Amino acid sequence: MTQPPEPTRVATSAPPAAMAARPEVVERWADALSAGAYAPMSRAEVRRELDARLAHLVGVLSAARFEPDRAAPVGEWLVSARFTGQTSLQDTLEVLGSALPGLAGRDGERVPAVLGAVAAGYANALRRQVFSQQEEVRASLLTALEHTQRELHDSETRFRQVFSSSAVGIAVFDARGEVVEVNPALVGMLDHEPGTTAVFDPLDLAALRADLSRMALDGAETARSERQFTARRGDPLWANVALSVVRDSDGHPRYHVAVVEDVTEQRVLREYLRHQALHDVLTGLPNRQSFLPKLEQVLSRPGSVTLCYLDVDGVAIVNDGLGYEYGDELLKVVAQRLTAVVAGERATVARIGGDEFVLLLEDSPGTPSISALAEAIDRALAEPVPLAGHEVSASAGMGFVRTSARGLDAMALLRQAHSTLRRAENGGKGQWGIYDAGQDARERARLALLAAMPGALDGGDIAIDYLPVRRGDEQVAAAARLRWRHGQAVADHGDCLRFADELGLSGRLGAWLLDETCSFAAVERLPVVVRLSVDQSRDPDLTASVGTALRTSELPPQWLWLSLDARALSEDADAVEDNLTALADMGVRRLLHSFGGGFAELSVVERHLLHGVELAPAPVEPLAHNALSKLVPLLRETGALVVADGEAVPGADLVVRR
């Protein structure tokens, strides 16, 4: 803040009475000034400053040599002290005009000249202040204008640089939608000669103008879209387009700017990946992800549908014998032939995975019967395929479901067809079957039990019953039998063994069974008969599990009667015989169960000098019973005991009582 000038000190010869009246004049002057303006000073400072100025004026009036211009600094001080209200000068002149004559005494006639000088000083100081402020404003305006012009120039330069060097296309439209300017990138995208602005196909330009019109109607500042453009030679170009409006100072649209980004490669890649996600890479057929929505869509419409779940036989043989590339070629041929079989139908062929395909037909009056369709597929696949210099033909197992049920779940229908296929394959290669609801319900109950077995084994829900093995009235051993109750279903020993083999749990189940039965036999001091499954009988680690169980329970090995499954001989005779030999070396008693009297079984009994044989249930026909009566003496001649499982077998040595 500018400090007010110090008052000029002058000698005064004012009378004492006048000097006594000066404080009252100062007070009135201060009140008048404070009422009309604000100065950044305290009241005491204002009075002190005004008293000094009043003394100065009295001195000017009382001086021997009258120089009224010396009163001008008082007016200047008023301006510098910011007493520049609308009435500040008027109030000052009124106070001084009424007070100075009395203060000046005989020199009162000089007062008008002094007041004029005060007014002149005030006016001159105020003029200089206004001029100074005008200069500051002018300088500020010039600086702002220069800054604005520089910013505008820099902005235009930057825009021009971006416009000309940008990799994305830019088009500028006027308010009517006419193209004003396009950048080189857009010209290149649309394959036009440099310098032209007519780069848009008429249809593309009309579409852009429609977008601009919608922006105007919606009052939107920007709009984004993906659209296809046509280049000069007719090639398609996909682009992301961002439209924006440029307004003038009054807020009216002056220009529109379109930023065009070429995304043709990204779109092609996206479409390729989408196709890959929904189609099998090898055959080009729809895959599981795209087939299920199609099946749901078909099932939502009225009418009958036929679904065939198909498993190609022999692909693994081609892969291992000729090479995987020939296996892939065979699958391609299968896909083509399946498509040809249903070419005249409203049908979908899909590859579900691996060697598995599905055919979905929307039935019509001309749709063939299931048997005719199966025969047509068989004929198509049986035609030889030349691969690596060989003529290879294919066959397939097929499961058919034909239904007109509405609202059926797609996954449920697919499962029905698949379960029908699996049942058909139980009859051999190249078989087909039709869905049977009753059979499917029974199979589902079995599969539900199968799925729950791992949890039952971990949770200790499987029990072991020990049935007496008698020679006449004497109990000579105990037969260990598994029992598992799951809800209303009960699985016996044979079921548990089959489930374990199907699930790959035979090793875990066998080790637990051996541990439990050996501990029982050691406590009861009684031999125990343990039946093994097919997989357990040929398991190369069987002797390790037996040895661990015997050591843990400290059971004499001859008290463990281990009964291997005779059916395993037909699958891996060498592994079974190796186990029989190793168990004999350990001192374990060896038996065969499910014994049917085949040549291989009889040979094993004689060569390995088995401790016993558990006969398979005999058929009811007289011839089978006659053969059984002849078989028992033959087995006894080898030294083997004949064990009957709860049935009356003539000549049996031991019987398991239930």
Stockholm file with secondary structure:
# STOCKHOLM 1.0

chainA/1-658         MTQPPEPTRVATSAPPAAMAARPEVVERWADALSAGAYAPMSRAEVRRELDARLAHLVGVLSAARFEPDRAAPVGEWLVSARFTGQTSLQDTLEVLGSALPGLAGRDGERVPAVLGAVAAGYANALRRQVFSQQEEVRASLLTALEHTQRELHDSETRFRQVFSSSAVGIAVFDARGEVVEVNPALVGMLDHEPGTTAVFDPLDLAALRADLSRMALDGAETARSERQFTARRGDPLWANVALSVVRDSDGHPRYHVAVVEDVTEQRVLREYLRHQALHDVLTGLPNRQSFLPKLEQVLSRPGSVTLCYLDVDGVAIVNDGLGYEYGDELLKVVAQRLTAVVAGERATVARIGGDEFVLLLEDSPGTPSISALAEAIDRALAEPVPLAGHEVSASAGMGFVRTSARGLDAMALLRQAHSTLRRAENGGKGQWGIYDAGQDARERARLALLAAMPGALDGGDIAIDYLPVRRGDEQVAAAARLRWRHGQAVADHGDCLRFADELGLSGRLGAWLLDETCSFAAVERLPVVVRLSVDQSRDPDLTASVGTALRTSELPPQWLWLSLDARALSEDADAVEDNLTALADMGVRRLLHSFGGGFAELSVVERHLLHGVELAPAPVEPLAHNALSKLVPLLRETGALVVADGEAVPGADLVVRR
#=GR chainA/1-658 SS CCCCCCCCCCCCCCCHHHHHHHHHHHHHHHHHHHHHCCCSSCHHHHHHHHHHHHHHHHHHHHCSSCCGGGGHHHHHHHHHTTCCSTTHHHHHHHHHHHHHHHHHGGGGGGHHHHHHHHHHHHHHHHHHHHHHHHHHHHHHHHHHHHHHHHHHHHHHHHHHHHHHHCSSEEEEEETTSCEEEECHHHHHHTTCCTTCSCCSCHHHHHHHHHHHHHHHHHTCSEEEEEEEEECTTSCEEEEEEEEEEEECTTSCEEEEEEEEEECHHHHHHHHHHHHHHHBCTTTCCBCHHHHHHHHHHHHTSSSCEEEEEEEEESHHHHHHHTCHHHHHHHHHHHHHHHHHHTTTSSEEEEEEETTEEEEEEECCTTCCCHHHHHHHHHHHHHSCEEETTEEECCEEEEEEEEECCTTCCHHHHHHHHHHHHHHHHTTCTTCEEECCHHHHHHHHHHHHHHHHHHHHHHHTCEEEEEEEEEETTEEEEEEEEEEEEETTEEECHHHHHHHHHHHTCHHHHHHHHHHHHHHHHHHHTCCEEEECCHHHHTCTTHHHHHHHHHHHHTCCGGGEEEEEEGGGHHHHHHHHHHHHHHHHHHTCEEEEEEECCCHHHHHHHHHHTCSEEEECCCCSSHHHHHHHHHHHHHHHHTTCEEEEESSCCTTCSEEECC
#=GC SS_cons         CCCCCCCCCCCCCCCHHHHHHHHHHHHHHHHHHHHHCCCSSCHHHHHHHHHHHHHHHHHHHHCSSCCGGGGHHHHHHHHHTTCCSTTHHHHHHHHHHHHHHHHHGGGGGGHHHHHHHHHHHHHHHHHHHHHHHHHHHHHHHHHHHHHHHHHHHHHHHHHHHHHHHCSSEEEEEETTSCEEEECHHHHHHTTCCTTCSCCSCHHHHHHHHHHHHHHHHHTCSEEEEEEEEECTTSCEEEEEEEEEEEECTTSCEEEEEEEEEECHHHHHHHHHHHHHHHBCTTTCCBCHHHHHHHHHHHHTSSSCEEEEEEEEESHHHHHHHTCHHHHHHHHHHHHHHHHHHTTTSSEEEEEEETTEEEEEEECCTTCCCHHHHHHHHHHHHHSCEEETTEEECCEEEEEEEEECCTTCCHHHHHHHHHHHHHHHHTTCTTCEEECCHHHHHHHHHHHHHHHHHHHHHHHTCEEEEEEEEEETTEEEEEEEEEEEEETTEEECHHHHHHHHHHHTCHHHHHHHHHHHHHHHHHHHTCCEEEECCHHHHTCTTHHHHHHHHHHHHTCCGGGEEEEEEGGGHHHHHHHHHHHHHHHHHHTCEEEEEEECCCHHHHHHHHHHTCSEEEECCCCSSHHHHHHHHHHHHHHHHTTCEEEEESSCCTTCSEEECC
//
